Amino acid sequence: MKHGFLLLLILGFQTFCSGQSLLQDAMALKPFFKFDENKKLVLTEDTVSNEAKMIIQKYLAEDAKLDPFTVKATFKDNPYLDMEKAAQNMGAIRGDFSNLGSANQGASPSGFSVSNLADGLARFLVKRTKQELSMAFFEGFKEKIKDDPYLEHFCPFTRAELLLIDSDVYQFNDYLESLREGFTADMSALPGSTESFLRDSSLCPNCEAKPAGKVVTDFLHVAQQMVNGEPPIDMIAYLGEPGSAIQSAPSAEPQLYNMASALRLLNIVSESFRNTASDNKRMPWFTSNEIREQFKDPKVIRIYLGLLWQKVENVQFADDSGTQFALMRNIMKKANTGVDLVDSWRKSIQSLSELTQALQYGLNSSATTSSTAVDDFFSYSQSVTDLLQAVNQTGRDMLGRKKDLIPTDYILLMRQCNSLYFNVRQRNFVGAVSNVIYCLSLLGSDKDNIATMLKYANFMAAIAEASSPEEMERAIELFALPPGSSQMKKQPGRFAVALNAYTGLAGGYEYLNDQETPKMFGALTAPLGLSLSWGLGKRGNSDKPPEKEKDGKDKVYSWGSLGFFVPLIDVGAVTAYRFKDSTAQDLPELTWGNILSPGLYVVYDLPGKVPIAVGYGAQIGPSLRKVTESGEAVNKSGWRHGLFVTVDIPITYFYLGKPKKPKV
């Protein structure tokens, strides 16, 4: 029983010692060292305790025995700690605890409504005579995301929701809320999905093989760790350990190789600050004040540097050619040649401790409540950048390097990834998508696919964030084409398919369901749907060389365009109400039945720059006839046929063919 208790005590004591950080080890070893006549710390052989032996065991090679010869060989070249004199007669080290085994360090929105949609659409049409957001758009979006590997990878939840769009359009309120939630989930995972995108050679060939690709991959991983609320000590550990992309950099890439070495050093220093007594995962380090107080003791700082020297065996820095190396141990040896250099190291390490403190305080503050202030998120993301930038200052102060260990280009990439974290936490999804696009474009990814992704994802981000007609209007503005886009379809011989709006006057005959005879009508119309058109005209003359304009371009004879228009919805009543009073807030609650208005028209666009179109055809509804001054909806159902004269407003082109070439 007594032996069993002793064994448990020994094992428990071993676990306690192995879990301590480097700084804690230095503090614990302080009583067992004395300065010799050369101001070097010597371990006193007659006072070595079990605790000291356990700590020394941690700094030997893995599976090495704790004996005088191993200790002497391991610490032979340590410029701060002298174990040789003590090892000459170190029976205590060889004692009962010599086979205790190797030590292991411890480680490790508000809802959518059809009223808002119609009102936002009407405001937009009145403001710029443009409009958008219909089932046609979502159908186009669904088809695009189904076949596009970029969007399928980045928006898996959104894609799943879009594939359900045909099931029940009359429950679009609930549907769009689900779509909003799915997109929010996709955006919350955006840093991680972008990282996996870069690691997938089928999606982004050779991206991770490029130096910038390695940097972006790792910083995106860190950004996702930040979004997930992981402690910063784990982020630094990821960057400094073999699993990260940066750590795979060969010496043939000296800039990235040195950055990897600097991050390994930062990880060692970070682990040395670990306070194993802390039970708060978000506060893993000693505070800067605690570290500063300990470093005031010359014994503690020298023991600390001596133990740090043991840990940096595999840290080295390459020259510009990648063939000559400066060992970290040799650099540290020089620091032991004078008091000033040791003091410089002390100040540099203390500076790092101040930044680690800012990091853990920032995380603790940003995670304390779900309604944290914007400043908390920004300060936390900024402190990550500050800590990694401090590596450059450390390189200048401690390593004597003139060149930055982390180049400016990589600092910019780091800021983009930190900004990505900030935007995701603040639900600024438009900004988050822009951060990703910036990073991907630097790696030379397919520009056309990136532009498509930016267009669709930014629109969905704006829709996810919209909570009012004004915000819905801005979302439509983001996706719509600029004024003058109707001229594109008038190029001779060009076939175009577009999401189109026509805003103007309509007249003809109307058949209401409760009346037997038709009645003439005249009203403001604002249908939105799908247009197919062919450009009329020619370039040059068919029987002679093409004529040229003054600028040298082929002369174009445009006769406008002719085609078909399939309306899907019509917000003419709301638009008329908005023309009358653009500031009123009392629009009634609407349903899709109020504005659905399918039909078919033949449409002719007048030639030239005037965006006027004339159409003839028929359509059902819409049932919304009028919005009164008090904001009440007047509804009647039926169908109509007749003419309209309108402004032609292409929202976006799904297909735009090439214009006719001149005959020679």
C-alpha positions as CSV (number, residue, x, y, z in Angstrom):
1,M,0.0,0.0,0.0
2,K,2.8,2.4,1.0
3,H,4.7,1.6,-2.3
4,G,1.5,2.1,-4.3
5,F,0.9,5.5,-2.7
6,L,4.6,6.5,-3.4
7,L,4.2,5.5,-7.0
8,L,1.0,7.6,-7.4
9,L,2.8,10.5,-5.7
10,I,5.7,10.2,-8.1
11,L,3.5,9.9,-11.2
12,G,1.4,12.9,-10.1
13,F,4.5,14.9,-9.4
14,Q,5.8,14.1,-12.8
15,T,2.6,15.1,-14.5
16,F,2.6,18.4,-12.6
17,C,6.2,19.2,-13.6
18,S,5.7,18.2,-17.2
19,G,2.7,20.4,-17.5
20,Q,4.6,23.6,-16.5
21,S,5.6,26.2,-19.1
22,L,9.2,27.3,-19.7
23,L,8.8,30.4,-17.6
24,Q,7.4,28.4,-14.8
25,D,10.4,26.0,-15.1
26,A,12.8,28.9,-14.9
27,M,11.1,30.2,-11.8
28,A,11.2,26.7,-10.2
29,L,14.9,26.2,-11.0
30,K,16.0,29.5,-9.6
31,P,16.9,28.2,-6.1
32,F,19.2,25.5,-7.5
33,F,21.5,27.9,-9.5
34,K,24.2,30.2,-8.4
35,F,26.4,32.7,-10.3
36,D,30.1,31.7,-10.7
37,E,33.0,34.1,-11.0
38,N,32.2,34.4,-14.7
39,K,28.6,35.4,-14.1
40,K,27.4,32.1,-15.5
41,L,24.7,30.2,-13.7
42,V,25.9,26.9,-12.2
43,L,23.6,24.1,-11.0
44,T,24.7,23.2,-7.4
45,E,25.2,19.5,-7.1
46,D,24.4,19.2,-3.5
47,T,20.9,20.7,-3.6
48,V,19.3,19.1,-6.6
49,S,15.7,18.2,-5.7
50,N,13.3,15.8,-7.3
51,E,11.4,18.8,-8.8
52,A,14.6,20.1,-10.4
53,K,15.4,16.7,-11.9
54,M,11.9,16.4,-13.4
55,I,12.3,19.8,-15.0
56,I,15.8,19.1,-16.4
57,Q,14.4,15.8,-17.8
58,K,12.0,17.9,-20.0
59,Y,14.9,19.6,-21.8
60,L,16.8,16.4,-22.7
61,A,16.2,14.5,-25.9
62,E,13.1,12.3,-26.1
63,D,13.6,9.0,-24.3
64,A,17.0,10.1,-23.0
65,K,18.0,8.8,-19.5
66,L,18.4,11.3,-16.7
67,D,22.0,10.7,-15.8
68,P,25.1,13.0,-15.4
69,F,26.6,12.1,-18.8
70,T,23.4,12.8,-20.7
71,V,22.9,16.1,-18.8
72,K,26.5,17.1,-19.4
73,A,26.3,16.3,-23.2
74,T,22.9,18.0,-23.7
75,F,23.8,21.3,-21.9
76,K,27.4,21.3,-23.0
77,D,27.2,24.3,-25.3
78,N,24.5,26.2,-23.4
79,P,25.8,29.8,-23.1
80,Y,23.6,30.6,-20.0
81,L,23.6,27.4,-17.9
82,D,26.6,25.4,-16.7
83,M,25.8,21.8,-15.9
84,E,29.3,20.4,-16.4
85,K,30.6,21.1,-12.8
86,A,27.5,19.8,-11.3
87,A,27.5,16.6,-13.4
88,Q,31.0,15.6,-12.1
89,N,29.4,14.5,-8.9
90,M,25.7,14.3,-9.5
91,G,24.6,11.2,-7.7
92,A,21.3,12.8,-6.9
93,I,20.4,13.1,-10.5
94,R,21.2,9.4,-11.0
95,G,19.0,8.5,-8.0
96,D,15.7,6.8,-7.7
97,F,14.0,8.9,-10.3
98,S,16.3,8.1,-13.3
99,N,13.7,6.0,-15.0
100,L,10.7,8.2,-14.6
101,G,10.4,8.5,-18.4
102,S,10.3,11.4,-20.8
103,A,8.3,14.4,-19.8
104,N,5.5,15.7,-22.0
105,Q,4.6,19.4,-22.2
106,G,1.0,20.3,-21.4
107,A,-0.8,21.5,-24.2
108,S,-1.8,21.5,-25.8
109,P,-32.5,39.4,-38.7
110,S,-35.3,40.6,-39.1
111,G,-37.8,38.8,-41.4
112,F,-38.4,39.3,-45.1
113,S,-41.9,40.3,-46.3
114,V,-43.4,40.6,-49.8
115,S,-44.4,44.1,-48.9
116,N,-40.7,45.1,-48.4
117,L,-39.9,43.4,-51.7
118,A,-42.5,45.2,-53.7
119,D,-41.8,48.5,-52.0
120,G,-38.1,48.2,-52.4
121,L,-38.6,47.3,-56.0
122,A,-40.9,50.3,-56.6
123,R,-38.5,52.7,-54.9
124,F,-35.7,51.4,-57.1
125,L,-37.8,51.8,-60.3
126,V,-38.8,55.4,-59.4
127,K,-35.3,56.3,-58.5
128,R,-33.5,54.9,-61.5
129,T,-36.3,53.3,-63.5
130,K,-34.8,49.9,-62.8
131,Q,-35.9,46.9,-60.8
132,E,-35.1,43.3,-59.9
133,L,-35.5,40.4,-57.5
134,S,-38.0,37.9,-58.8
135,M,-38.4,34.2,-59.3
136,A,-36.5,34.6,-62.6
137,F,-33.4,35.8,-60.7
138,F,-33.5,32.9,-58.3
139,E,-34.1,30.4,-61.1
140,G,-31.0,31.8,-62.8
141,F,-29.1,31.8,-59.5
142,K,-30.1,28.2,-58.9
143,E,-28.9,27.0,-62.4
144,K,-25.7,28.9,-61.9
145,I,-24.9,27.5,-58.5
146,K,-25.8,24.0,-59.6
147,D,-23.1,23.8,-62.2
148,D,-20.5,26.2,-60.8
149,P,-17.8,24.4,-58.6
150,Y,-16.8,27.7,-57.0
151,L,-20.3,28.5,-55.7
152,E,-21.1,24.9,-54.9
153,H,-17.9,24.8,-52.7
154,F,-18.4,28.1,-50.9
155,C,-22.2,28.0,-50.6
156,P,-23.3,24.4,-49.9
157,F,-26.2,25.3,-47.6
158,T,-27.4,28.0,-50.0
159,R,-27.2,25.6,-52.9
160,A,-29.3,23.0,-51.0
161,E,-32.0,25.7,-50.4
162,L,-32.0,27.0,-54.0
163,L,-32.6,23.5,-55.3
164,L,-36.0,23.5,-53.5
165,I,-37.2,26.7,-55.2
166,D,-39.8,25.0,-57.4
167,S,-41.6,23.3,-54.5
168,D,-43.9,26.1,-53.4
169,V,-43.4,29.7,-54.5
170,Y,-46.4,30.9,-52.5
171,Q,-44.5,30.2,-49.3
172,F,-41.6,32.4,-50.4
173,N,-41.6,34.3,-47.1
174,D,-40.6,31.2,-45.2
175,Y,-38.4,30.0,-48.1
176,L,-36.3,33.2,-48.2
177,E,-35.9,33.1,-44.5
178,S,-34.4,29.6,-44.8
179,L,-32.3,30.8,-47.7
180,R,-31.1,33.7,-45.5
181,E,-30.2,31.2,-42.7
182,G,-28.4,28.9,-45.1
183,F,-26.3,31.7,-46.6
184,T,-25.5,32.9,-43.1
185,A,-24.2,29.4,-42.2
186,D,-22.1,29.4,-45.4
187,M,-20.6,32.8,-44.6
188,S,-19.8,31.7,-41.0
189,A,-17.7,28.9,-42.4
190,L,-16.2,31.1,-45.2
191,P,-12.6,31.2,-43.9
192,G,-12.5,27.4,-43.5
193,S,-14.1,26.7,-46.9
194,T,-11.7,29.1,-48.6
195,E,-8.8,27.3,-46.9
196,S,-10.1,23.9,-48.1
197,F,-10.6,25.5,-51.6
198,L,-6.9,26.5,-51.8
199,R,-5.8,23.0,-50.6
200,D,-8.0,21.3,-53.3
201,S,-5.9,21.1,-56.5
202,S,-8.9,20.3,-58.6
203,L,-10.5,23.6,-57.6
204,C,-7.5,25.8,-57.3
205,P,-4.5,24.1,-59.2
206,N,-1.1,24.8,-57.6
207,C,-2.5,27.5,-55.3
208,E,-1.1,25.9,-52.1
209,A,2.2,25.3,-53.8
210,K,2.8,29.1,-54.3
211,P,4.4,31.0,-51.4
212,A,1.5,33.4,-51.2
213,G,-0.9,30.4,-51.3
214,K,0.8,28.8,-48.3
215,V,0.5,32.1,-46.4
216,V,-3.2,32.7,-47.3
217,T,-4.1,29.1,-46.5
218,D,-2.6,29.3,-43.0
219,F,-4.0,32.7,-42.2
220,L,-7.5,31.6,-43.4
221,H,-7.2,28.7,-41.0
222,V,-6.4,31.2,-38.2
223,A,-9.3,33.4,-39.2
224,Q,-11.6,30.4,-38.9
225,Q,-10.1,29.6,-35.5
226,M,-11.0,33.2,-34.5
227,V,-14.5,32.8,-35.8
228,N,-14.9,29.6,-33.8
229,G,-13.6,31.3,-30.6
230,E,-10.5,29.2,-30.2
231,P,-7.8,30.5,-27.9
232,P,-5.0,32.5,-29.6
233,I,-2.3,30.2,-28.1
234,D,-3.7,27.5,-30.4
235,M,-3.5,29.8,-33.4
236,I,0.2,30.4,-32.8
237,A,0.7,26.7,-32.2
238,Y,-0.9,25.9,-35.6
239,L,1.3,28.4,-37.4
240,G,4.5,27.1,-35.7
241,E,3.9,23.4,-36.1
242,P,4.4,21.0,-39.0
243,G,0.8,20.7,-40.0
244,S,0.7,24.3,-41.3
245,A,1.4,25.1,-45.0
246,I,4.0,27.7,-44.2
247,Q,6.1,25.1,-42.2
248,S,6.5,23.1,-45.4
249,A,8.4,25.9,-47.1
250,P,11.9,24.7,-48.4
251,S,15.1,26.7,-48.0
252,A,14.8,27.4,-51.8
253,E,12.1,29.8,-50.8
254,P,14.2,31.8,-48.3
255,Q,11.6,34.4,-47.5
256,L,8.9,31.9,-46.5
257,Y,11.5,29.6,-44.9
258,N,12.6,32.4,-42.6
259,M,9.0,33.3,-41.9
260,A,8.4,29.7,-40.9
261,S,11.4,29.7,-38.6
262,A,10.2,32.9,-37.0
263,L,6.8,31.4,-36.4
264,R,8.4,28.4,-34.7
265,L,10.3,30.7,-32.5
266,L,7.1,32.6,-31.7
267,N,5.4,29.4,-30.8
268,I,8.2,28.4,-28.4
269,V,8.0,31.8,-26.7
270,S,4.2,31.6,-26.6
271,E,4.3,28.2,-24.9
272,S,6.9,29.5,-22.5
273,F,4.4,32.1,-21.3
274,R,1.7,29.5,-20.7
275,N,0.2,29.7,-17.2
276,T,-0.8,26.1,-16.5
277,A,-2.7,27.2,-13.4
278,S,-5.2,29.2,-15.5
279,D,-8.6,27.6,-15.9
280,N,-9.8,30.1,-18.5
281,K,-9.1,28.9,-22.0
282,R,-9.3,32.4,-23.3
283,M,-6.6,33.6,-20.8
284,P,-3.8,31.0,-21.3
285,W,-0.7,33.1,-20.7
286,F,0.8,34.9,-17.8
287,T,0.1,38.6,-17.9
288,S,2.8,41.0,-19.1
289,N,3.1,42.4,-15.5
290,E,3.7,39.0,-14.1
291,I,6.4,38.2,-16.7
292,R,8.0,41.7,-16.3
293,E,8.2,41.1,-12.5
294,Q,9.9,37.8,-12.9
295,F,12.4,39.1,-15.5
296,K,13.6,41.7,-13.0
297,D,15.5,38.9,-11.3
298,P,18.8,38.4,-13.3
299,K,18.7,34.7,-12.3
300,V,15.3,34.1,-13.8
301,I,16.0,35.8,-17.1
302,R,19.2,33.9,-17.6
303,I,17.7,30.6,-16.6
304,Y,14.8,31.4,-19.0
305,L,17.2,32.1,-21.8
306,G,19.1,29.0,-21.1
307,L,16.0,26.8,-21.3
308,L,14.9,28.7,-24.4
309,W,18.3,27.9,-25.9
310,Q,17.6,24.2,-25.4
311,K,14.3,24.5,-27.2
312,V,15.4,26.4,-30.4
313,E,17.7,23.6,-31.7
314,N,15.7,23.4,-35.0
315,V,15.3,27.1,-35.6
316,Q,17.6,28.6,-38.2
317,F,17.5,31.4,-40.8
318,A,18.6,31.3,-44.4
319,D,20.4,34.0,-46.4
320,D,19.0,35.3,-49.7
321,S,20.4,32.4,-51.6
322,G,18.9,29.8,-49.3
323,T,22.2,28.0,-48.9
324,Q,23.8,29.6,-45.8
325,F,22.1,29.4,-42.4
326,A,22.3,31.2,-39.1
327,L,21.5,28.9,-36.2
328,M,19.3,30.4,-33.5
329,R,21.5,28.9,-30.9
330,N,24.5,30.7,-32.2
331,I,22.5,34.0,-32.3
332,M,21.6,33.4,-28.6
333,K,25.2,32.7,-27.7
334,K,26.2,36.2,-28.8
335,A,23.5,37.6,-26.6
336,N,25.3,36.2,-23.6
337,T,28.5,38.1,-24.2
338,G,27.3,41.3,-22.5
339,V,24.7,42.6,-20.1
340,D,23.3,45.0,-22.8
341,L,22.5,42.1,-25.2
342,V,20.8,40.1,-22.5
343,D,18.8,43.2,-21.5
344,S,17.8,43.6,-25.2
345,W,16.5,40.1,-25.3
346,R,14.6,40.7,-22.0
347,K,12.9,43.8,-23.5
348,S,12.0,42.0,-26.7
349,I,10.5,39.1,-24.9
350,Q,8.6,41.4,-22.6
351,S,7.2,43.2,-25.7
352,L,5.9,39.9,-27.0
353,S,4.3,39.3,-23.6
354,E,2.4,42.6,-23.9
355,L,1.1,41.6,-27.2
356,T,0.0,38.1,-26.0
357,Q,-1.8,39.9,-23.2
358,A,-3.6,42.1,-25.6
359,L,-4.6,39.0,-27.6
360,Q,-6.1,37.1,-24.7
361,Y,-7.8,40.2,-23.3
362,G,-9.2,40.9,-26.7
363,L,-10.6,37.4,-27.1
364,N,-12.0,37.4,-23.6
365,S,-13.7,40.7,-24.2
366,S,-15.2,39.8,-27.6
367,A,-16.5,36.5,-26.3
368,T,-18.2,37.6,-23.1
369,T,-21.5,38.5,-24.7
370,S,-23.4,37.9,-28.0
371,S,-23.9,41.6,-28.4
372,T,-20.3,42.6,-28.1
373,A,-19.4,46.1,-29.4
374,V,-17.8,46.4,-32.8
375,D,-14.6,47.8,-31.2
376,D,-14.1,44.5,-29.3
377,F,-14.0,42.4,-32.5
378,F,-11.8,45.0,-34.3
379,S,-9.3,45.2,-31.4
380,Y,-9.1,41.4,-31.2
381,S,-8.5,41.0,-34.9
382,Q,-6.0,43.9,-34.9
383,S,-4.0,42.4,-32.0
384,V,-3.5,39.2,-34.0
385,T,-1.9,41.3,-36.8
386,D,0.2,43.2,-34.2
387,L,1.6,40.1,-32.7
388,L,2.7,38.6,-36.0
389,Q,4.1,42.0,-37.1
390,A,6.1,42.0,-33.9
391,V,8.0,39.1,-35.3
392,N,9.7,41.6,-37.7
393,Q,10.7,43.8,-34.8
394,T,12.0,40.7,-33.0
395,G,14.1,39.9,-36.0
396,R,15.7,43.4,-36.0
397,D,16.2,43.5,-32.2
398,M,17.1,39.9,-31.3
399,L,18.4,38.5,-34.5
400,G,20.1,41.6,-36.0
401,R,18.2,41.2,-39.3
402,K,17.7,44.2,-41.5
403,K,15.1,42.5,-43.7
404,D,11.6,41.7,-42.4
405,L,11.0,38.1,-41.5
406,I,7.4,38.6,-42.7
407,P,7.3,40.6,-46.0
408,T,4.9,43.4,-46.5
409,D,2.8,41.5,-49.1
410,Y,2.2,38.8,-46.5
411,I,1.2,41.3,-43.9
412,L,-1.4,42.6,-46.3
413,L,-2.7,39.1,-46.8
414,M,-2.8,38.7,-43.1
415,R,-4.8,41.9,-42.7
416,Q,-7.3,40.6,-45.3
417,C,-7.8,37.4,-43.4
418,N,-8.2,39.3,-40.1
419,S,-10.7,41.6,-41.8
420,L,-12.5,38.4,-43.0
421,Y,-12.9,37.3,-39.4
422,F,-14.1,40.8,-38.4
423,N,-16.7,40.9,-41.2
424,V,-18.0,37.5,-40.5
425,R,-18.4,38.2,-36.8
426,Q,-20.2,41.5,-37.6
427,R,-22.4,39.8,-40.3
428,N,-21.0,42.1,-42.9
429,F,-21.1,39.4,-45.5
430,V,-20.5,41.7,-48.5
431,G,-17.2,42.7,-47.0
432,A,-16.3,39.1,-46.1
433,V,-16.9,37.9,-49.7
434,S,-14.7,40.8,-51.0
435,N,-11.9,39.7,-48.6
436,V,-12.0,36.2,-50.1
437,I,-12.1,37.6,-53.7
438,Y,-9.1,39.7,-53.0
439,C,-7.1,36.8,-51.7
440,L,-8.1,34.5,-54.6
441,S,-7.3,37.1,-57.2
442,L,-3.8,37.5,-55.9
443,L,-3.2,33.8,-56.5
444,G,-4.1,34.1,-60.2
445,S,-7.3,32.1,-60.0
446,D,-9.7,32.2,-62.9
447,K,-10.7,35.9,-63.1
448,D,-14.1,35.2,-64.9
449,N,-15.2,32.6,-62.3
450,I,-14.1,34.9,-59.5
451,A,-16.1,37.8,-61.1
452,T,-19.2,35.6,-61.3
453,M,-18.8,34.4,-57.7
454,L,-18.4,38.1,-56.6
455,K,-21.6,39.1,-58.5
456,Y,-23.8,36.3,-57.1
457,A,-22.4,35.9,-53.6
458,N,-22.3,39.7,-53.0
459,F,-26.0,39.9,-54.1
460,M,-26.9,37.0,-51.7
461,A,-24.9,38.7,-49.0
462,A,-26.8,41.9,-49.5
463,I,-30.2,40.1,-49.5
464,A,-29.2,38.2,-46.3
465,E,-28.4,41.6,-44.6
466,A,-31.5,43.5,-45.9
467,S,-34.2,44.2,-43.3
468,S,-36.0,47.1,-44.9
469,P,-37.2,48.3,-48.4
470,E,-34.4,50.8,-48.5
471,E,-31.8,48.0,-47.9
472,M,-33.6,45.8,-50.4
473,E,-33.3,48.6,-53.0
474,R,-29.6,48.9,-52.4
475,A,-29.3,45.1,-52.8
476,I,-31.0,45.4,-56.2
477,E,-28.8,48.3,-57.1
478,L,-25.8,46.1,-56.4
479,F,-26.9,43.4,-58.8
480,A,-28.4,45.6,-61.6
481,L,-26.7,46.7,-64.7
482,P,-25.8,50.4,-65.1
483,P,-28.0,52.9,-67.0
484,G,-27.8,52.6,-70.7
485,S,-27.6,48.8,-70.7
486,S,-30.5,48.5,-73.2
487,Q,-28.1,49.6,-76.0
488,M,-26.2,46.3,-75.7
489,K,-29.1,44.3,-77.1
490,K,-29.5,46.6,-80.1
491,Q,-26.1,45.5,-81.7
492,P,-26.9,44.1,-85.2
493,G,-27.2,40.3,-85.2
494,R,-26.8,40.0,-81.4
495,F,-29.0,37.6,-79.6
496,A,-29.6,38.4,-75.9
497,V,-31.4,36.8,-73.0
498,A,-31.9,39.1,-70.0
499,L,-33.8,39.6,-66.8
500,N,-35.7,42.7,-67.9
501,A,-38.0,45.4,-66.5
502,Y,-40.2,47.7,-68.5
503,T,-41.6,50.8,-66.8
504,G,-44.1,53.1,-68.5
505,L,-47.7,53.3,-69.7
506,A,-50.0,50.5,-70.8
507,G,-53.4,50.5,-72.4
508,G,-55.9,48.0,-73.9
509,Y,-58.8,45.8,-72.9
510,E,-59.1,44.1,-69.5
511,Y,-61.3,41.1,-68.5
512,L,-62.1,41.0,-64.8
513,N,-63.3,37.8,-63.3
514,D,-66.5,39.4,-61.9
515,Q,-67.5,41.1,-65.2
516,E,-68.8,39.6,-68.4
517,T,-67.7,42.3,-70.8
518,P,-64.2,43.7,-71.2
519,K,-63.3,47.3,-70.3
520,M,-60.7,49.6,-71.7
521,F,-57.9,50.4,-69.3
522,G,-54.9,52.8,-69.0
523,A,-52.4,52.4,-66.2
524,L,-48.8,52.6,-65.1
525,T,-47.1,49.2,-65.8
526,A,-43.9,47.9,-64.2
527,P,-43.5,44.2,-65.2
528,L,-40.3,42.2,-64.6
529,G,-39.5,39.0,-66.4
530,L,-37.4,37.2,-69.1
531,S,-36.6,38.9,-72.4
532,L,-35.3,37.3,-75.6
533,S,-34.2,39.7,-78.3
534,W,-32.4,40.0,-81.6
535,G,-30.5,43.0,-82.7
536,L,-31.6,44.5,-86.0
537,G,-29.3,46.2,-88.5
538,K,-25.9,45.7,-90.2
539,R,-22.3,46.8,-90.0
540,G,-21.0,48.5,-93.2
541,N,-22.4,47.8,-96.6
542,S,-23.0,44.3,-97.8
543,D,-21.7,45.0,-101.4
544,K,-18.6,47.0,-100.6
545,P,-15.8,47.3,-97.9
546,P,-17.3,48.3,-94.5
547,E,-17.5,52.0,-93.9
548,K,-15.6,53.4,-91.0
549,E,-16.4,55.9,-88.3
550,K,-14.0,58.8,-87.5
551,D,-12.4,56.7,-84.8
552,G,-11.6,53.9,-87.2
553,K,-14.4,51.5,-86.0
554,D,-16.8,49.8,-88.4
555,K,-19.9,52.0,-89.0
556,V,-23.0,50.4,-87.5
557,Y,-26.5,50.7,-88.9
558,S,-28.8,49.8,-86.0
559,W,-32.5,49.4,-86.4
560,G,-33.2,48.5,-82.8
561,S,-34.1,45.1,-81.6
562,L,-37.1,42.7,-81.8
563,G,-38.0,39.9,-79.4
564,F,-40.3,38.4,-76.8
565,F,-40.9,39.3,-73.2
566,V,-42.3,36.9,-70.6
567,P,-43.4,39.0,-67.6
568,L,-43.5,37.2,-64.2
569,I,-44.4,39.9,-61.7
570,D,-45.8,43.4,-62.0
571,V,-45.4,46.1,-59.4
572,G,-47.1,48.9,-61.4
573,A,-49.6,49.8,-58.6
574,V,-46.8,50.1,-56.0
575,T,-44.7,52.0,-58.5
576,A,-47.5,54.5,-59.1
577,Y,-47.9,54.9,-55.4
578,R,-44.2,55.6,-55.1
579,F,-44.2,58.1,-57.9
580,K,-47.0,59.9,-56.0
581,D,-45.3,59.7,-52.5
582,S,-41.8,58.3,-52.4
583,T,-41.4,58.7,-48.6
584,A,-44.6,57.1,-47.3
585,Q,-44.0,54.2,-44.9
586,D,-47.5,52.7,-44.8
587,L,-47.5,50.2,-47.7
588,P,-49.9,47.3,-46.9
589,E,-48.8,43.7,-46.4
590,L,-48.6,42.0,-49.8
591,T,-48.4,38.4,-51.0
592,W,-47.0,36.9,-54.2
593,G,-50.6,36.6,-55.5
594,N,-50.8,40.4,-55.4
595,I,-47.9,40.9,-57.9
596,L,-47.6,37.6,-59.9
597,S,-48.5,38.5,-63.5
598,P,-47.4,35.9,-66.1
599,G,-47.9,36.7,-69.8
600,L,-46.3,37.1,-73.2
601,Y,-45.4,40.2,-75.3
602,V,-43.8,41.0,-78.6
603,V,-41.4,43.9,-78.0
604,Y,-39.6,46.3,-80.3
605,D,-36.8,48.5,-79.0
606,L,-36.4,51.8,-80.8
607,P,-32.9,52.3,-82.4
608,G,-30.3,54.7,-81.1
609,K,-29.6,55.6,-77.5
610,V,-33.2,56.2,-76.5
611,P,-34.2,53.3,-74.1
612,I,-37.8,53.2,-75.3
613,A,-39.7,50.0,-76.1
614,V,-43.1,49.3,-77.6
615,G,-44.8,46.0,-76.9
616,Y,-48.1,44.2,-77.6
617,G,-49.3,41.1,-75.8
618,A,-51.4,39.8,-72.9
619,Q,-50.9,38.9,-69.3
620,I,-52.8,37.7,-66.2
621,G,-53.3,40.2,-63.4
622,P,-51.7,41.5,-61.3
623,S,-54.5,41.4,-58.7
624,L,-53.1,44.5,-56.9
625,R,-54.9,47.3,-58.7
626,K,-54.1,50.3,-56.5
627,V,-52.5,51.5,-53.2
628,T,-54.7,54.2,-51.7
629,E,-53.3,57.3,-50.0
630,S,-54.0,55.6,-46.6
631,G,-51.8,52.7,-47.7
632,E,-54.7,50.2,-48.4
633,A,-54.5,47.7,-51.2
634,V,-57.3,47.4,-53.8
635,N,-57.4,43.9,-55.4
636,K,-59.2,42.5,-58.4
637,S,-58.2,39.5,-60.5
638,G,-58.4,39.1,-64.3
639,W,-56.4,39.3,-67.5
640,R,-55.6,42.0,-70.1
641,H,-54.2,42.5,-73.5
642,G,-52.9,45.6,-75.2
643,L,-50.0,47.9,-75.9
644,F,-47.3,49.4,-73.7
645,V,-44.8,52.2,-74.2
646,T,-42.1,52.0,-71.7
647,V,-38.5,52.5,-70.7
648,D,-36.4,49.4,-71.4
649,I,-34.4,48.4,-68.3
650,P,-32.2,45.2,-68.6
651,I,-31.4,44.2,-65.0
652,T,-28.8,41.6,-66.0
653,Y,-27.9,39.6,-69.1
654,F,-28.0,35.8,-68.8
655,Y,-26.6,35.5,-72.3
656,L,-25.2,38.1,-74.7
657,G,-24.2,36.9,-78.1
658,K,-21.6,38.4,-80.4
659,P,-22.8,41.1,-82.8
660,K,-22.8,40.5,-86.6
661,K,-19.5,40.9,-88.3
662,P,-19.3,43.1,-91.4
663,K,-19.1,41.5,-94.8
664,V,-15.9,42.2,-96.8
